[in-house]
Amino acid sequence: MQLNINFVRDIREKFWHNPKLTRITLLKASYEKSEKVGKYRYFSVQSKKQEVQLCTKAFLAALRVNKNTLTTVADMCMNNKEAPTGKSPRNWDKSTLLLIAWLEDYFRFHGERMPHRNEIVMPYGTVKSYIYEQYKMDVENPVSKSQFYKKWIDSFQFVKTKKTNSFSKCTTCVTLERLMSKTTSFEMRAFYKKKKEEHNIRQMLERKYYYNKKDQAQRNPSQHMSIIIDGMDQAKTNLPHFAGRNPKNLHAVDLLHTHVTGVLSHGHGGFHAYVDINEYPHDPNLTINIILKELLRQARANNNFLPPNLFIQADNCWRENKNRYVFAFLELLVAEQVFHEVHMSFLIVGHTHEDIDAKFSEVSRLLNTKDAEYFDDFLNVLKNAER
């Protein structure tokens, strides 16, 4: 049988998002449940929506697992072993554990999460040796440089340092990088390097503030509500939409242009989309109405209850969000005692890839596999959406 790409993606994410020992345990459970028919062995594999029987070759290809790994698992089952043979892993000492924690924080606040794949990309021009020097300044008993690099490779394979500036559009970053590459003066290079470090620290603090508010809402939803609001790339949502290539007689001027504004609520109802067909200007009026609709939706879902504190993370755009009309509306929410406090914050331009982009990526993946000829079809593809 031919496997659907969504099925393969689901089972791979379910399998590979676990640590190594957990993956071995899952393979062992699959092997124990498998059935042998003649000289072939069949494995039962289940995704979010379906369950299929696969032969050994298809099972390995679907999960992208090495044949030797399955042989090791088979040996464990036959000899009734709980763990694979070999050297037991060495316990990490205190300095290594501190290194792991330091790297997690550094990558979390300095890196950009890619919306279309499970990766964190460090700012363009990042050098590992420079990060190691920062680590040595922050920690009393640092590990060696070789140990630092080894733990980076072993525990953070999803963190990449890009040699091309594919995602970064931050004017400050690009300007400082160009100045650094052009100058031959050691003093000027040190000056530009310091300026870039100050800029990265500032964007890290902005991101840290957002994560702190998000964590507060998730830990204590009765006191805090945190939402992030952003718009999706309009080129992907024009109607009619066909999976794959569009026919030649379908011209861009004939398409219905739609605009999707997404709101992701942390701890209060997940992702919701609001769709218009550009009949309204993309100005403060649209932003205010979407915030009102989201607050009304969440109040109805929680027995007319809203927590006293509201945190809003928005795109750094003066036309839609960062203006006196939006701030006057937020002040009105406090004056009318809808909330005790309202905090609105913005990430620096060029450093705005966040968790809501991952939701837009899921929508794009759905549109790659489904047609949406009419507006109602498009809303059904989006699932949690309204006109």
C-alpha positions as CSV (number, residue, x, y, z in Angstrom):
1,M,0.0,0.0,0.0
2,Q,1.1,3.6,-0.6
3,L,1.4,5.6,2.7
4,N,0.0,9.1,2.9
5,I,2.6,11.8,3.6
6,N,0.6,13.1,6.6
7,F,0.5,9.6,8.1
8,V,4.3,9.3,7.8
9,R,4.8,12.8,9.3
10,D,2.5,12.0,12.3
11,I,4.2,8.7,13.2
12,R,7.7,10.2,12.8
13,E,6.9,13.2,15.0
14,K,5.3,10.9,17.6
15,F,8.4,8.7,17.6
16,W,11.4,11.0,17.1
17,H,10.3,13.7,19.6
18,N,11.2,11.3,22.4
19,P,14.6,10.7,23.9
20,K,16.7,7.7,22.8
21,L,15.8,5.3,25.6
22,T,12.1,6.0,25.1
23,R,12.4,5.4,21.4
24,I,14.0,2.0,22.1
25,T,11.2,1.2,24.5
26,L,8.6,2.1,21.8
27,L,10.4,-0.1,19.3
28,K,10.5,-3.0,21.7
29,A,6.7,-2.7,22.4
30,S,6.1,-2.6,18.6
31,Y,8.3,-5.7,18.1
32,E,6.5,-7.6,20.9
33,K,3.1,-6.8,19.4
34,S,4.2,-7.7,15.8
35,E,3.0,-10.8,14.0
36,K,5.1,-13.2,12.0
37,V,3.4,-14.7,8.9
38,G,5.7,-17.1,7.1
39,K,9.1,-15.5,6.7
40,Y,7.7,-12.0,7.0
41,R,6.9,-9.9,10.1
42,Y,4.2,-7.3,10.2
43,F,4.0,-4.3,12.6
44,S,0.9,-2.4,13.6
45,V,1.5,1.4,13.3
46,Q,-1.0,4.0,14.5
47,S,-1.2,7.7,13.7
48,K,-3.7,10.3,14.9
49,K,-6.4,9.1,12.4
50,Q,-5.6,5.6,11.2
51,E,-3.9,2.3,12.0
52,V,-2.1,0.2,9.3
53,Q,-0.1,-3.1,9.1
54,L,3.4,-2.7,7.7
55,C,6.0,-5.3,6.8
56,T,9.5,-4.9,8.3
57,K,10.9,-3.0,5.4
58,A,8.0,-0.5,5.2
59,F,8.0,-0.1,9.0
60,L,11.7,0.9,9.0
61,A,11.3,3.2,6.0
62,A,8.2,4.9,7.5
63,L,9.8,5.6,10.9
64,R,13.2,6.1,9.3
65,V,14.8,3.7,11.7
66,N,18.1,1.8,11.0
67,K,17.9,-1.9,10.5
68,N,20.6,-2.5,13.1
69,T,18.5,-0.7,15.7
70,L,15.6,-3.1,15.0
71,T,18.0,-6.1,15.3
72,T,19.2,-4.8,18.7
73,V,15.5,-4.5,19.8
74,A,14.8,-8.1,18.6
75,D,17.8,-9.3,20.6
76,M,16.4,-7.5,23.7
77,C,13.0,-9.2,23.2
78,M,14.5,-12.7,22.7
79,N,16.8,-12.4,25.7
80,N,14.2,-10.6,27.9
81,K,16.4,-7.5,28.4
82,E,15.2,-4.1,29.5
83,A,18.1,-2.1,28.0
84,P,20.4,-2.7,25.0
85,T,23.7,-4.3,25.6
86,G,26.8,-2.1,25.7
87,K,28.3,0.5,28.1
88,S,25.9,2.1,30.5
89,P,25.7,5.9,30.1
90,R,27.9,7.9,32.4
91,N,26.1,10.0,34.9
92,W,26.4,13.7,34.3
93,D,28.3,15.7,36.9
94,K,27.1,19.1,38.2
95,S,29.1,21.2,35.7
96,T,27.6,19.3,32.8
97,L,24.0,19.7,34.1
98,L,24.7,23.4,34.6
99,L,26.0,23.6,31.0
100,I,22.8,21.9,29.6
101,A,20.6,24.4,31.6
102,W,22.7,27.3,30.4
103,L,22.4,26.3,26.8
104,E,18.7,25.7,27.0
105,D,18.2,29.3,28.3
106,Y,20.6,30.8,25.7
107,F,19.0,29.0,22.8
108,R,15.5,29.8,24.0
109,F,16.0,33.6,24.3
110,H,18.5,34.2,21.5
111,G,17.3,31.8,18.8
112,E,14.4,32.1,16.3
113,R,12.0,29.1,16.2
114,M,11.3,28.1,12.6
115,P,7.6,27.9,11.9
116,H,7.8,25.2,9.2
117,R,10.1,22.7,10.9
118,N,11.3,21.7,14.4
119,E,14.4,23.9,14.5
120,I,15.9,26.8,16.4
121,V,18.1,29.0,14.2
122,M,20.6,31.3,15.9
123,P,21.1,34.8,14.5
124,Y,23.0,35.1,11.3
125,G,26.8,35.2,11.8
126,T,26.7,33.4,15.2
127,V,30.0,31.7,16.1
128,K,30.1,28.8,18.5
129,S,33.4,29.9,20.0
130,Y,31.9,33.3,20.8
131,I,29.0,31.6,22.7
132,Y,31.5,29.5,24.6
133,E,33.3,32.7,25.7
134,Q,29.9,34.1,27.0
135,Y,29.3,30.8,28.8
136,K,32.7,31.0,30.5
137,M,31.9,34.5,31.8
138,D,28.6,33.4,33.2
139,V,29.6,30.2,34.9
140,E,32.1,29.7,37.8
141,N,33.5,26.3,36.8
142,P,33.0,26.0,33.0
143,V,33.6,22.8,31.1
144,S,36.3,22.5,28.4
145,K,35.6,23.8,24.9
146,S,35.6,20.2,23.5
147,Q,33.0,19.2,26.1
148,F,31.0,22.3,25.3
149,Y,30.8,21.4,21.6
150,K,30.1,17.8,22.3
151,K,27.1,18.5,24.5
152,W,25.8,21.0,22.0
153,I,25.9,18.2,19.3
154,D,24.6,15.5,21.5
155,S,21.7,17.4,23.2
156,F,20.8,20.2,20.8
157,Q,20.8,18.8,17.3
158,F,17.8,21.0,16.4
159,V,19.8,24.2,17.0
160,K,21.4,25.5,13.8
161,T,23.8,28.3,13.0
162,K,23.0,29.6,9.5
163,K,25.7,30.9,7.1
164,T,23.0,32.5,5.0
165,N,20.7,35.3,6.1
166,S,17.5,33.6,4.9
167,F,15.1,34.6,7.7
168,S,16.8,37.6,9.4
169,K,15.4,40.9,8.2
170,C,16.5,43.0,11.2
171,T,18.0,46.2,9.9
172,T,20.4,46.6,12.9
173,C,21.7,43.0,12.6
174,V,22.3,43.4,8.8
175,T,23.9,46.8,9.1
176,L,26.3,45.8,11.9
177,E,27.3,42.5,10.1
178,R,28.1,44.5,6.9
179,L,30.2,47.0,8.8
180,M,32.1,44.2,10.5
181,S,32.8,42.4,7.2
182,K,34.1,45.6,5.5
183,T,36.4,47.0,8.2
184,T,39.9,45.8,8.7
185,S,40.5,47.7,12.0
186,F,40.6,45.4,15.1
187,E,39.2,48.3,17.2
188,M,36.3,48.9,14.9
189,R,35.4,45.2,14.7
190,A,35.4,45.0,18.5
191,F,33.2,48.1,18.6
192,Y,30.6,46.6,16.1
193,K,30.7,43.3,17.9
194,K,29.9,45.0,21.1
195,K,27.0,46.9,19.5
196,K,25.6,43.6,18.1
197,E,25.9,41.9,21.5
198,E,23.9,44.8,23.1
199,H,21.3,44.5,20.4
200,N,21.0,40.7,20.9
201,I,20.7,41.2,24.7
202,R,17.9,43.6,24.1
203,Q,15.9,41.3,21.8
204,M,16.6,38.4,24.3
205,L,15.1,40.5,27.1
206,E,12.0,41.3,25.0
207,R,11.5,37.6,24.2
208,K,12.1,36.6,27.9
209,Y,9.4,39.1,28.9
210,Y,6.9,37.4,26.5
211,Y,7.8,33.9,27.7
212,N,7.4,35.0,31.3
213,K,3.9,36.4,30.7
214,K,3.0,33.2,28.7
215,D,4.2,31.0,31.6
216,Q,2.2,33.0,34.1
217,A,-1.0,32.5,32.1
218,Q,-0.4,28.8,31.8
219,R,0.4,28.3,35.5
220,N,-2.4,30.5,36.8
221,P,-5.2,30.9,34.3
222,S,-7.6,32.3,36.9
223,Q,-5.4,35.4,37.3
224,H,-3.7,35.9,33.9
225,M,-4.6,35.7,30.3
226,S,-1.9,35.8,27.6
227,I,-2.6,36.1,23.8
228,I,-0.5,36.6,20.8
229,I,-2.0,38.1,17.6
230,D,-0.6,38.1,14.1
231,G,-1.5,37.9,10.5
232,M,-0.8,35.1,8.1
233,D,1.0,35.4,4.7
234,Q,-1.8,36.4,2.3
235,A,-0.3,34.8,-0.8
236,K,-1.1,31.3,0.6
237,T,-4.8,31.9,1.3
238,N,-6.2,33.3,-2.0
239,L,-9.4,31.5,-3.3
240,P,-10.1,29.3,-5.0
241,H,-7.1,27.3,-3.7
242,F,-6.1,24.0,-5.2
243,A,-3.6,21.5,-3.7
244,G,-0.5,21.4,-6.0
245,R,-0.1,23.6,-9.1
246,N,-2.8,26.0,-10.2
247,P,-4.2,25.7,-13.7
248,K,-2.8,28.1,-16.3
249,N,-6.2,29.8,-16.9
250,L,-6.4,30.8,-13.2
251,H,-4.9,34.3,-13.0
252,A,-3.9,36.1,-9.9
253,V,-6.2,39.0,-10.6
254,D,-9.2,36.7,-10.6
255,L,-8.6,35.3,-7.1
256,L,-10.5,36.3,-4.0
257,H,-7.9,37.7,-1.6
258,T,-8.4,36.7,2.0
259,H,-6.6,37.7,5.1
260,V,-6.2,35.4,8.1
261,T,-5.5,36.9,11.6
262,G,-4.6,34.3,14.2
263,V,-4.9,34.6,17.9
264,L,-3.1,32.1,20.2
265,S,-4.2,32.0,23.8
266,H,-1.9,30.4,26.3
267,G,-4.0,28.5,28.9
268,H,-7.3,29.7,27.6
269,G,-8.5,27.9,24.5
270,G,-5.6,27.6,22.1
271,F,-5.5,28.9,18.5
272,H,-8.4,30.7,16.8
273,A,-8.5,32.4,13.4
274,Y,-10.5,35.3,12.1
275,V,-10.8,35.7,8.3
276,D,-11.8,38.7,6.2
277,I,-11.8,39.3,2.5
278,N,-10.0,42.7,2.7
279,E,-13.3,44.5,2.9
280,Y,-11.9,46.3,6.0
281,P,-8.7,48.4,6.1
282,H,-5.9,46.7,8.1
283,D,-5.8,49.4,10.7
284,P,-6.5,49.8,14.4
285,N,-10.2,49.2,13.9
286,L,-9.5,45.6,12.7
287,T,-7.1,44.9,15.5
288,I,-9.5,46.2,18.2
289,N,-12.5,44.2,16.8
290,I,-10.5,41.0,16.7
291,I,-9.3,41.5,20.3
292,L,-12.9,42.2,21.3
293,K,-14.2,39.0,19.5
294,E,-11.5,36.9,21.2
295,L,-12.3,38.3,24.7
296,L,-16.0,37.6,24.1
297,R,-15.3,34.1,22.8
298,Q,-13.2,33.2,25.8
299,A,-15.7,34.8,28.3
300,R,-18.5,32.6,26.8
301,A,-16.4,29.5,27.0
302,N,-15.6,30.2,30.7
303,N,-19.0,31.0,32.1
304,N,-18.6,34.8,31.5
305,F,-15.4,34.9,33.4
306,L,-12.2,36.8,32.4
307,P,-9.1,36.9,34.6
308,P,-8.0,40.3,36.0
309,N,-4.8,40.6,34.0
310,L,-4.4,40.6,30.2
311,F,-1.1,40.3,28.3
312,I,-1.1,40.9,24.6
313,Q,1.9,40.2,22.3
314,A,1.5,41.8,18.9
315,D,3.4,42.4,15.6
316,N,5.6,45.5,15.7
317,C,3.5,47.5,13.2
318,W,2.5,51.1,13.8
319,R,-0.4,50.9,11.3
320,E,-2.3,48.1,13.0
321,N,-1.0,47.7,16.6
322,K,1.4,50.3,17.9
323,N,-0.7,53.4,17.8
324,R,-2.8,55.7,20.1
325,Y,-6.1,54.1,19.1
326,V,-5.2,50.6,20.2
327,F,-3.7,51.9,23.4
328,A,-6.8,54.1,24.1
329,F,-8.9,50.9,23.7
330,L,-6.7,49.0,26.1
331,E,-7.0,51.9,28.6
332,L,-10.8,51.8,28.2
333,L,-10.8,48.1,29.1
334,V,-9.2,49.1,32.4
335,A,-11.4,52.1,32.9
336,E,-14.5,50.0,32.4
337,Q,-13.1,47.4,34.9
338,V,-13.0,44.6,32.4
339,F,-9.4,44.1,33.5
340,H,-7.3,45.4,36.3
341,E,-4.2,45.5,34.2
342,V,-3.5,45.2,30.4
343,H,0.1,44.8,29.2
344,M,0.9,45.0,25.5
345,S,4.4,44.2,24.2
346,F,6.2,43.8,20.8
347,L,9.2,41.9,19.7
348,I,11.9,43.7,17.8
349,V,11.4,43.8,14.0
350,G,13.3,40.9,12.4
351,H,13.2,38.8,15.6
352,T,9.4,38.0,15.6
353,H,9.3,34.3,14.8
354,E,7.2,32.8,17.6
355,D,4.8,30.0,18.5
356,I,1.9,31.5,16.5
357,D,3.9,31.1,13.3
358,A,4.0,27.3,14.0
359,K,0.2,27.4,13.9
360,F,0.2,29.2,10.6
361,S,2.6,26.5,9.3
362,E,0.1,23.8,10.3
363,V,-2.5,25.7,8.2
364,S,-0.1,25.9,5.2
365,R,0.5,22.1,5.5
366,L,-3.2,21.5,5.4
367,L,-3.7,23.7,2.4
368,N,-0.9,21.7,0.6
369,T,-3.1,18.6,0.7
370,K,-6.7,20.0,0.5
371,D,-8.6,22.1,-2.0
372,A,-10.6,25.1,-0.9
373,E,-12.7,26.4,-3.8
374,Y,-15.3,28.3,-1.8
375,F,-15.0,30.5,1.3
376,D,-16.9,27.9,3.5
377,D,-14.4,25.2,2.3
378,F,-11.6,27.5,3.5
379,L,-13.1,27.9,6.9
380,N,-13.5,24.1,7.2
381,V,-9.8,23.6,6.4
382,L,-8.9,26.2,9.1
383,K,-11.2,24.4,11.6
384,N,-11.1,27.0,14.5
385,A,-12.0,29.9,12.3
386,E,-14.8,32.4,11.8
387,R,-15.7,35.1,9.2
